[in-house]
Each structure stands twice: as structure tokens, then as C-alpha cells.
Amino acid sequence: MFGNRNRRSALLASAALVGGALLMTACQDTDGSVDSGAAQSSSPSAGAGSPSASASASEDAASDAPTDAPTSGASDEPTASPSAGNGSGSNGSRVGQVCGANDLSWSTRSESQAGGYILVMAKAKSGITCVLPAALPTVAFGSDGTEAGPVEQAVGKQITLSKGTVAYAGVNPKTTNTDGGKELDSIIVAVGNEDPNPVSLKVGTITVDKPVVTNWHTAPKDAVPFN
């Protein structure tokens, strides 16, 4: 009887030992698997924040950049500077251009030939070279703008005026043999009817009635207004 009791006690003790060992093994396995899983879940993913991912993003951004950026300098800037010689008077030399009245220095002189006439003299201002066209000078009198008619049958040659060259024209203010006419003391002279800057020249007291004028000449003797 005592032998059976001792055997039962030994079996119970053995069972208790085996159960404890199994329980400890189970706890160790459980703890190990939890730690291993936590470590794996907390580690960063392979592609997040890696240099290769950053380089790829930079390349994508560069490929999206515009390729038609404007070049330096405006395309509509002028490439040619204005030519010289288009001015008037002190604003330009007017080389090869038609003279205007304000490109010239003017003077007058009373002459006794041909019953008396006014000699008009014109020369280019300093630094100017221009051309008097082969046309009659425009000479007007008084507030009503009475114009002098031609003395010569044909127009003369064009004259290039530069330093030292003088052009002459003769004006006869009265060609009639009757009394009467307008009493004036100045004449208005222009280089053609389109000249925008005619000049007024003092000539002393004159009587104006059917006036006439010669062409431009380079010698004063050729500018006598014979009828």
C-alpha cells in the first residue's frame, strides 16, 4: 500500500516537473516571436528616404522644367541707327538734301540796273551742304501773299551750296509803267512752295506791282531781272 502511494507521488512530481518545463518553453517562444515581429515592423522600408529615391525625384522635376525659356536680349530691338543728314539748320548737315530756307544765311542789296531791283543772296550756314533745286525761288509780298512771276523762260540748273558758295536771284518788285502799287519794306522768300520755313527779308521801302524774279544763279550778273 505504501509502495503504491510512493509511486503515485513520484509520478505526480514528474508530471509537475514536465509541465513546468513545457510552460517555461512556451513563454520563451512567445516572447521571442513578439520581439522579432516588433523589430521587423519598426524598421524603415527599403525605398523610403533612400538616395536612389531622391535622385529619381530630382530627375523627374528636371524633366518637367520648361525648355523654351526666353533668350537674353529683346528680339525687337532696333539693329540699324538712323542715317545722318536728315536734319535742318543746326540739327543736321543735310548733305545731298534740298535746302530749306532755315538752312541758309540770307541778305539783300538794292541795285540800279534794269530800272532798279533787289538782289537776293543765299549761302549755306556753317557745317551745312545742301542743294537749291532747279526751280524758281518763291518770293511773296505783303499780307495778301502776292507772288513774283518768272523773268526767264526756263528754269536754271540746281546749285549745291556749301562753305563759300553763294546763290543769287534778282527781284523786280514793279514791272508796270503806271502809278500805284503797294508800298512795302520787306519780302518773303522760300525755297519752293513746299518750304515750311520761309524767311522775311528787309529791303527798304518799295512799290510792288506785278513783281518778277529770276532763277538762282552763281554769279550776280546773271541775276539781273531784265524784262
C-alpha positions as CSV (number, residue, x, y, z in Angstrom):
1,M,0.0,0.0,0.0
2,F,2.8,2.3,0.9
3,G,4.6,1.3,-2.4
4,N,1.6,2.5,-4.5
5,R,1.4,5.8,-2.6
6,N,5.1,6.5,-3.2
7,R,4.8,5.6,-6.9
8,R,1.8,7.9,-7.3
9,S,3.7,10.7,-5.5
10,A,6.7,10.2,-7.8
11,L,4.5,10.3,-10.9
12,L,2.8,13.5,-9.8
13,A,6.2,15.1,-9.1
14,S,7.5,14.0,-12.5
15,A,4.3,15.4,-14.2
16,A,4.7,18.7,-12.3
17,L,8.3,19.0,-13.4
18,V,7.5,18.2,-17.1
19,G,4.6,20.7,-17.1
20,G,6.7,23.4,-15.6
21,A,9.4,22.8,-18.2
22,L,6.8,22.9,-21.0
23,L,5.3,26.1,-19.6
24,M,8.7,27.9,-19.5
25,T,9.5,26.8,-23.0
26,A,6.2,28.2,-24.3
27,C,6.8,31.5,-22.6
28,Q,10.2,31.9,-24.1
29,D,8.9,31.1,-27.6
30,T,6.1,33.7,-27.2
31,D,8.4,36.4,-26.0
32,G,10.9,35.8,-28.8
33,S,8.3,35.9,-31.5
34,V,6.8,39.2,-30.2
35,D,10.2,40.9,-30.1
36,S,11.2,39.7,-33.5
37,G,7.9,40.9,-35.0
38,A,8.2,44.3,-33.3
39,A,11.7,44.8,-34.6
40,Q,10.7,43.9,-38.1
41,S,7.7,46.2,-38.1
42,S,9.6,49.2,-36.7
43,S,12.4,49.0,-39.3
44,P,12.2,51.6,-42.3
45,S,11.1,50.3,-45.6
46,A,13.7,49.8,-48.3
47,G,12.7,52.7,-50.5
48,A,11.7,55.4,-48.0
49,G,14.2,58.3,-47.9
50,S,16.9,56.4,-49.7
51,P,19.4,58.3,-52.0
52,S,18.1,56.4,-55.1
53,A,14.6,57.7,-54.4
54,S,15.8,61.3,-54.0
55,A,17.8,61.1,-57.3
56,S,14.7,59.8,-59.1
57,A,12.5,62.6,-57.8
58,S,15.1,65.2,-58.9
59,E,15.3,63.7,-62.4
60,D,11.5,63.8,-62.7
61,A,11.5,67.5,-61.6
62,A,14.2,68.4,-64.2
63,S,12.3,66.6,-67.0
64,D,9.2,68.8,-66.2
65,A,11.2,72.1,-66.4
66,P,10.2,74.3,-69.4
67,T,12.6,74.1,-72.4
68,D,11.5,77.4,-74.2
69,A,12.8,79.9,-71.7
70,P,13.4,83.4,-73.4
71,T,16.9,84.1,-74.6
72,S,18.8,87.2,-73.2
73,G,18.1,90.4,-75.1
74,A,14.9,91.7,-76.7
75,S,14.3,90.3,-80.2
76,D,12.6,93.5,-81.4
77,E,15.5,95.9,-80.6
78,P,16.4,98.1,-83.5
79,T,19.5,96.9,-85.4
80,A,20.1,100.0,-87.5
81,S,20.9,103.5,-86.4
82,P,19.2,106.5,-88.1
83,S,21.2,107.9,-91.0
84,A,22.8,111.3,-90.7
85,G,22.0,114.3,-92.9
86,N,18.2,114.4,-92.5
87,G,18.1,117.4,-90.2
88,S,17.6,121.0,-90.9
89,G,19.8,124.0,-90.0
90,S,21.9,123.2,-86.9
91,N,20.1,119.8,-86.5
92,G,22.0,118.1,-89.4
93,S,24.4,118.6,-92.3
94,R,21.7,117.8,-95.0
95,V,24.5,116.6,-97.4
96,G,22.8,116.0,-100.7
97,Q,19.4,117.1,-99.4
98,V,17.3,120.0,-100.8
99,C,17.9,123.2,-98.9
100,G,15.3,124.8,-96.7
101,A,15.2,128.5,-96.0
102,N,16.4,128.0,-92.5
103,D,19.5,126.1,-93.7
104,L,20.7,129.3,-95.4
105,S,22.1,132.7,-94.4
106,W,20.2,135.5,-96.3
107,S,21.0,139.0,-97.3
108,T,19.7,141.6,-99.8
109,R,21.1,144.5,-101.8
110,S,19.5,147.3,-103.8
111,E,20.8,147.5,-107.4
112,S,20.2,150.2,-110.1
113,Q,20.3,148.1,-113.3
114,A,17.1,147.3,-115.2
115,G,15.3,150.3,-113.6
116,G,16.2,149.1,-110.1
117,Y,15.8,145.7,-108.5
118,I,16.6,143.8,-105.3
119,L,19.5,141.3,-105.4
120,V,18.8,138.3,-103.0
121,M,21.8,136.4,-101.8
122,A,21.8,133.0,-100.1
123,K,24.6,130.8,-98.7
124,A,24.7,127.7,-96.6
125,K,25.1,128.0,-92.9
126,S,28.2,126.7,-91.3
127,G,28.5,122.9,-91.5
128,I,25.7,122.5,-94.0
129,T,25.8,121.3,-97.6
130,C,22.5,121.3,-99.5
131,V,21.0,121.7,-102.9
132,L,19.0,124.5,-104.4
133,P,16.7,122.8,-106.9
134,A,16.4,123.8,-110.5
135,A,13.2,125.8,-109.8
136,L,12.1,129.4,-109.4
137,P,12.5,130.9,-105.9
138,T,9.3,131.6,-104.1
139,V,9.1,135.4,-103.4
140,A,6.0,136.9,-101.9
141,F,4.9,140.4,-101.0
142,G,2.6,141.8,-98.4
143,S,-0.1,140.3,-96.3
144,D,-2.1,139.2,-99.3
145,G,0.9,137.0,-100.4
146,T,1.3,138.4,-103.9
147,E,4.0,136.2,-105.6
148,A,6.6,137.2,-108.1
149,G,6.4,135.7,-111.5
150,P,9.3,134.3,-113.6
151,V,11.6,136.5,-115.6
152,E,13.3,133.8,-117.5
153,Q,11.6,131.4,-119.9
154,A,13.2,128.2,-118.5
155,V,14.4,127.2,-115.0
156,G,18.1,127.1,-114.3
157,K,20.4,124.4,-113.0
158,Q,20.4,123.1,-109.5
159,I,23.1,124.6,-107.3
160,T,24.9,122.8,-104.4
161,L,25.6,125.2,-101.6
162,S,28.4,124.7,-99.1
163,K,31.0,126.8,-97.5
164,G,32.0,129.7,-99.8
165,T,29.2,129.2,-102.4
166,V,26.6,132.0,-102.9
167,A,23.4,131.8,-104.9
168,Y,21.8,135.0,-106.4
169,A,18.3,135.8,-107.5
170,G,17.1,139.2,-108.8
171,V,13.7,140.6,-107.8
172,N,12.0,143.4,-109.7
173,P,9.1,144.5,-107.4
174,K,7.4,146.7,-110.1
175,T,7.2,145.9,-113.8
176,T,4.4,148.3,-114.7
177,N,4.7,151.9,-116.0
178,T,1.6,153.1,-114.3
179,D,1.3,154.8,-110.9
180,G,0.1,152.9,-108.0
181,G,1.0,149.7,-106.2
182,K,1.6,148.6,-102.7
183,E,4.2,150.3,-100.5
184,L,6.2,147.6,-98.6
185,D,9.5,147.3,-96.8
186,S,10.1,143.5,-96.8
187,I,9.8,140.4,-98.9
188,I,9.2,136.8,-98.0
189,V,11.5,134.2,-99.6
190,A,11.3,130.4,-99.6
191,V,13.0,127.6,-101.4
192,G,10.0,126.4,-103.4
193,N,6.3,126.4,-102.4
194,E,6.7,123.5,-100.0
195,D,9.3,125.1,-97.9
196,P,7.9,125.1,-94.3
197,N,10.2,127.9,-93.0
198,P,10.1,130.9,-95.3
199,V,12.1,134.0,-94.2
200,S,11.2,137.7,-94.2
201,L,13.9,140.0,-95.5
202,K,14.0,143.7,-95.0
203,V,14.5,145.6,-98.3
204,G,13.6,149.2,-97.6
205,T,10.6,150.9,-99.0
206,I,9.5,149.5,-102.3
207,T,6.4,149.8,-104.5
208,V,5.1,146.4,-105.6
209,D,3.1,145.9,-108.8
210,K,3.3,142.7,-110.8
211,P,6.7,141.6,-109.4
212,V,9.1,139.2,-111.1
213,V,12.1,137.1,-110.0
214,T,15.0,135.3,-111.8
215,N,16.2,131.8,-111.2
216,W,19.0,131.1,-108.8
217,H,22.5,131.8,-110.3
218,T,26.1,131.5,-109.1
219,A,27.1,134.9,-110.5
220,P,25.3,138.2,-109.6
221,K,25.5,139.5,-113.2
222,D,23.3,136.6,-114.3
223,A,20.6,137.5,-111.8
224,V,19.6,140.9,-113.3
225,P,15.8,140.8,-113.9
226,F,15.7,142.3,-117.4
227,N,12.1,142.4,-118.9
